[in-house]
Amino acid sequence: MIKNYDAIVIGAGNGGLVASARLAKEGKKTLLIERHNLPGGFATSFVRGRFEFEASLHELCGVGPITGKSPLQKIFEEVGAADKIEWVSLDEAYRLITLEDNDKCDYSMPLGKENFINKLEEYDPGSSTVVRKIFDLIESVEKTLDFVEEIEDFKPSMIKEIFSEHTEFLKVANYSVDEVLNKFGVSKTTRDILNGYWCYLGQPTDELNVIHYFTMLHAYIIDGAVIPKGRSHQISTALLEAFTENGGEAWFNTSVSKITVKNGTVTGVVLDDGTQVNAKAVICNASPYNAFTKLMDEKDIPEKFKKEVNARTLSSKGFAVFLGLNRSADELGLNNHTYFIYPNNNNRKCYELSRKLETNDVQATVCLNRAFDDCSPEGTSILYMTSIFAGDEWSKVSAEDYHKTKTAFAEKMIDNFEKATGIAIRDYIEEIEIAAPMTYARYTDAPAGTIYGYEASKEDGIVKRIVFDLIGKGMPGLYFAGGYAVRHMGYSPSYTTGNLAAKAAILAMEKEAK
Amino acid sequence: MSKKKFSVNGNFKDSINTVKFLTERIKFVNSAEPVLPTRTDDFGVNKVAKSLHPKEQKLIISRIEEHADIAKSYYFKSESAPLAYFKAGQYLTFRLEIGNSVVTRSYSIASSPASALNGEYRITVKRISDGFVSDYILDNWKVGDKVTAYAPEGNMTYCRLRDAEAIVAIAGGSGITPFLSLARAIDEGNEDCSLTLLYGCRNSDEILFKTELDSLAEKNEKINVIYVLSHSDEEGYEKGFVGADIIKKYAPEGRYSIFVCGPGGLYKFLETELPKLGLERKYIRFEVFSSGKKADDEPKEYSITVINRGDEKVIKANSNETVLCAFERAGIEVPARCHTGECGFCRSKLVSGKVYIPEGEDKRRIADMQFNFIHPCCCYPESDLVVRIN
């Protein structure tokens, strides 16, 4: 059987969903293929007893109502999904607590630029002058990124504009967060607080590209963060609904067995039942590991693609504990939405410690009731804790030891939370689910259970990815979206890459038609 | 007044650093080998994930054990790959083709997790009235037959972070199987709870696995088994139903968690009995099961338009049977597992029409309710329907 479409999207993860919704909205006949029975990939939820747990989203940054319409909100509106999602905005950034006695801290930071600067001034009197300068730089680099984002068809003349209008961006483009903050001469307190979000990118700030980190600070603190009331599953399903309303077709429980290539151009896919589907564009939300080793013939893959995958390193592996508690957040004293609990404020050390089960004490924990209290039945609360592992320690855990190992690590996370906050939760656990790297591997095919795509290392920082994507030559007909595409893994970047991939595919189709 | 522009190491050094930015990246990519990367399935974590959750398992019936004429135990070995490891209390879903129907049914695993590592699963199938699939299995499955099962699933498992260390298990009929698995897991050192098993049967002839249970209780002080007979007064057995009084009599001192698995009648009875114990909700866990719909006196016939990968097919449905049942009868395969609304594998889009979901069985996600997705295994048609399964 042969079918014909304008575009095929492989995988209904965040990148694939936005790409599909965009293509259908622009009138392209699009087929979305998902091997699982649900849309969303990581962006999903699950029910245990009387609780519905969010599977991965802590906060969605870059949608916030604080600065009005953000690029992300614009995407949701343009593809027809925005009015299907009920957002709750957050006013809290995070509470940062460290465990070690010789580097103890406990800071609670709000969202909003002014609130953030003022609170920091309280913790570190005299800091506001320099912090304001840092925010100026954050806003300046963001302007450049917005400019780059708007580029649909790159022309060499644009380089001139970048060199004349975006000098600050160019100056800092190859520095790490630490290099730039040191230049500003910030105090330890200010640095510790500004670096609080490091675990969301899984990369220590001595290596993490400053523009990458600043764009995240911008998205959270200036743009603001939100939570969808129906969990991230609501965003995923809303995007899917918008897609089908605009004439898109989505096939679930369906796998692609091959991406077909003719004369160096991608021509379509073959499905698990042998159906040949032809298309002008294939947007791949599967990781390059899957695409190159399972879906494509080696001879069809450009040498550059193979080199790129092999040069890069897989980022942190995920671990999460989901708790349904039989007391309200008020009763327990869970007063914060986001808790960052680290061994100490040296994130390089924390990162290195996170290689081993015994020494990893990093966690980012969310009490969903602080976003909206009716997320769980009256008198109960939801708490979910996430940790990240550098390296590949979990590959040593056998199937036989799996349950014991993950239970023991979950217990340590609960103990650490109790120790850091002084809040007892252990006796109130009515429901518990534990996700290890194997869980992410199971549901998303993530290599080694990675949750952040490629490491944002010095050589592979997000700015380098973007620049080389602009000037590099891809494979005609093939576009990547999602966590392994041209940004970093995470909700906002994946939605963005889905949108970019669809736009690139549409542009190529229009050029072809001319 | 012009604002002084920011620089890190002076304009000149910053410019050099930016140029380096381009060369570094090119060097970085070019240093790598132009070979295929590691296959996703070959990462250690992915291998373990796959062994724990294989897409399906091809099994061979290696032995059949008869339990008088009330039930049979089936032992399986694997046709090729090692059997998936599991937690005591989980179930296996089998896929069967019976006539023109394609059906799935779940059975708790009666053997221990350790025995899976040794290449064996065991389930027990009891003869019930109106058991379309159980009758088929009991009458047809024989040693050497090849059957297809999916990976172990289910949430009625012990977790020391949540449950009390002492488990009081209440079993009715063939609901004993997950607890036999748990007892063995305790005895083999794979679970660190204690188990007080209150096993309700009509009479002593109906007790399954008595010898096995007695010997486990005999040799392991963490396991205690009490048989409770409802319809006969026999020496050495408790008489009556497993209710609050019997639980109080045998429950260990201190905190305990109650796990329940059995037929609908037992659940109904416990609904009024368990509250008498004054336990917090977290200490009571039921293996979910479908209570079914209260049958209509005059069942109505409806049609369901099933959309699958863009193709449409119209099938018949009956208001007294679930939407999933209509699929099964028509030979339409959906990835159903639990049949109780819990697992969500059969999730489908209700494009149009009305369904009835029995109270307490709607375990859908919030957004699924918003966008009209249903779990066909616990939905009954109340009009003609259009359902998109894929």
Interface residues (C-beta under 8 A of the other chain):
Chain A: N37 L38 S45 F46 V47 R48 E52 K84 K133 D136 L137 S140 T167 E168 L170 K171 V172 A173 N174 Y175 E179 V180 K183 K229 G230 R231 H233 Q234 S236 T237 A238 E241 E249 W251 F252 N253 T254 S287 P288 Y289 N290 F292 T293 K294 E298 I301 E303 K304 K306 K307 E308 V309 N310 A311 K317 N326 D392 W394 S395 K396 V397 S398 A399 E400 Y402 H403 T407 A410 E411 I414 R426 Y428 I429 E430 E431 I432 P437 M438 T439 A441 R442 D445 P447 A448 G449 K458 E459 D460 V463 K464 V467 F468
Chain B: K5 F6 S7 V8 N9 N11 D14 S15 N17 T18 K20 F21 L22 E24 R25 F28 V29 N30 S31 A32 E33 P34 V35 L36 P37 T38 R39 T40 F43 G44 V45 N46 V48 A49 K50 S51 L52 H53 A84 Y85 K87 L117 N155 C159 R160 L161 R162 E280 R281 K282 R309 G310 P335 E342 G344 F345 C346 R347 K363 R364 R365 I366 A367 D368 Q370 F371 F373 N390
